[in-house]
């Protein structure tokens, strides 16, 4: 099955959960309906499933990451205790990122966000901060027509929320302050290294990129004013953050290569 690795829409889904009652006789086969739930959700991926159906991976604000089946033109969300997949029953479209989806360059940024979200978010584990981060980054890609700054912001905050962000002021080995000098990193180790402790093949993270990280930590993405000096620093910080993500998930991000062609 080939995956459509883009964030497509934000929707509201209403869930009906069923479970088997612990009763004897004919009543034991009867399903007892649980209270319906409603959650906002971001569709992360869709896969073809048969001739008309699709397998959908979505992140619910109150349900966490869930996989479900969209049968034909309908979307179902019915959860059963003994099944991994839910069936999505009803959905209302709240927001669509049509411009970003229609542009190959923009869709690559969404694809990276989608893949990272799939890798780091456990199924059924609610993560309100990640939900808001994904939505914020996707909206800014759609609004600005550029994925560079939003994706850098998303990658930085993913590392920070995951607890993987190293100290940006001192060497992880000798504790020497970086000052105005570059720090160094690679995808095989956590932390930032000074000039003396760096190893062969490490890449630099200059002062400007570290200063941008401080701005990301203290400002919302949609409040940051674009500056001409940002692209190089944003790329440097993004590459470092993506490397740290790969280090912690212990695999290469497939969609990362798409950024080089867009």
N, C-alpha and C positions, 0 to 999 in steps of 0.2 A: 504494500500500500504506500502510495506517495503522499507526503504530507504537505498541506498548504501552510507553510510556517510563517504566517503573518497574523497580527492581531486584527480581526475583522470588524467586530462591532461590540458595543456595550448594550446589553439587554437586561430586562428584568424577567426572571423565571419564577414560576410558581410551582412548588414541589408538593407532591402527594406521596407520603411514605407508607409502605405496607409491611406487615410482618405476620408470621403465622402464629396464631394463638396457641397456648399450651392447654388445649382442651382435649377431651377424649371423644371417640366415636366420630360421627359425621361433622361435629363442630370443630374438630381438630384441623380439618382441611379448610375451614373458613378463614379468610384473610380479614384482619381487623385494620381499619383505616386509622392512621395517625393524623394529627393536625397538619394542615397544609402549611408549607413554608413559602416565603417569598424572598428573593435575594437579587441584588444587582450582580451581573456577571460579565466578565470579559472573555470572549472567545479567543483562545490562544492558537489552536490548531484544528483543522478538519481533515479527515481521511475518507476516501471513498470506501463504502461498505456495501458490497453487493451492487445491484444495478441502480437503485434509486436512493438507498439510505446513505447516511454519513456518520462516521464516528467523530464526536466532537469532544475536544478537551477545553474546559473553561474554568476560569477562576471566579468563584463566587465570593462576594464580600463577606457573607456570613456562613458559607459552606466550605471554603477552601477550594483547592484544585480538585476537580471532579471530571471523570470521563462519562460521556453519555451517548445515546443513539438518537439521531434525528431521522425519523422514518418518512421518506418521501419529502413532501412539502411541509410536513408538520414537524414541530419540535416538541419532544416529550421530556419530562423530568419526573419519573417515578422511581423512588429508591426502595430497594428490597434488602433485607438484612443479609441474605446469602449470596448476593451478586455484586461483582465489582463495578459493573456498568450501571448507570442510572438511565432511565428513559425520560427525556425532557417532555413535559406535557403541555406547557403553555409558556409563551415568551412574548414580550412587548419590546420593540426596538426603541432604545433611548438615544443612541448616538452611533454614528457611522463614520469611519475614517476613509471615506471614499477617495479623496484626493491622494492620500498616501498609498492606498492600495493600488491605484491606477498608475502610479509612477514607479518604475523599477527601482530607481535610486532610493526613493523614500521607503519603499517596501522592504529593502534590505535592512534598514535600521529597525523596522518593526520585527523583522525576522529574527534578528539577534536578541531583541527583548523577549520575544516568544520562546526561543530556545533556552535562554537563561532561566526564565520563569519555570519552564517545564523541568529543568534539571534540579533547581534548588528548592522548589516548593513541594513538600510531601503531600500526598493525596489526603484530602479531608482535613487538613490543618489550616485553620483560619489565620490569615495574615493581613490585617487591615493596613499596616504600613506599606507592604508590598503592593496591595491592591491600589492604593492611592498613588504610589510611585509609578506603577505601570500606566495608569490612566493619565497622570500628569505628563509623562514623557511622550506618550502617544498623541495627546492633544497638542503638545508643542511641535511635534513633527508635522502634524496636520496643519497647524496654524502658520508656522514659519516656512514650510516647504524645505526644511533642512534637518537631517538627522544628527549632524555632527555634535552640537552642544547638548541636545536632549539625551543622546545615547551616552555621552560622556558623564552627564549628570546621573543617569540611570545606573551605569556601571559603578560609579563611585559610591552611590547610596546602597546598592546591592551589597557591595563589599562591607560597607559600614554596618548595615543592618544584620549582616551575617556574622559580625564580630571578627572579621578578618583584616580590618584596616590596620596597617602598621603605624608606628610613630613616624611623623613626617619631619621631625626636627633633629633626630639623632640616629646614629648607626646602631643597628640591632646587635652587632658583635662587640664593638669597643665603646659604645655609648658616646662617641665624639659627636659634637654638634655639626650639622651640615653648613650652617650659616648661609652664605650666598653661593656655595659650591653645589654642584649637582649631586644627587643621591643616585644609587644604582639598584636595579632589581632584575630578576629573571623569573620565568614561569615555574621553575623547579624548587624554589625556596620562598618562604614567607619573609617579609621584612624588607627594609631598605638598608643599603650598605654604603659606607663612605668610600672615598677614593682609595684609601690604603687597604680596606678589607674587601673590596670588590673582587670578583672572580672573572675569569675570561668568559666573554659572551654576554655579560650583563649589559642592560640598556640604561641610559641616563634618564633621570627625572629631575629636570632643572627647577630652579627656584620659582620661575613663572608658573609652572604647572602645579607646584606645591601651594603657591598662593591662590591659584584657581580652586584647588581642593578646599581651602579655607573658606572661600566664597560659597562654594557648593554646600558646605556644612552649615553656613549661617543664613543663606538666602534661598527662597523658593525659585525654582527654575523659571517660572513665568514672570518673575520680578527682576531677573538678571538682564541688564542691558548689554546688547551685543557690542563688542569692541573689535577693532581690526586686528589686535594682537592675540585674540582668543583662539583662532583655529589651530595654531601650532601647539599651544599649551593644552587645549582640549584633547587633541589627538594623543599627545604624550601621556596625559593622565588617563585617557580612555584605554590605551594600550596596556598601561600598567594594571589598571583595574581588571581588565579582561584576563590578563595573565594570572592575577591572583584568584579570579573565579575559576579558571581552568585548573589551577593548582589544587583548589579545595574540592572540586567535583571530580578531579582525577581523570579528566578527558578533554580532548580538544573540541572547541566550539566549531561545529561544521559551518555555521553561518558567518563566522568571523571572516572567512575567505571572501565572502560576497562583498564586504565593505571595500576591498581593494579594487573591485571592478565597477563600482558605482560612482 
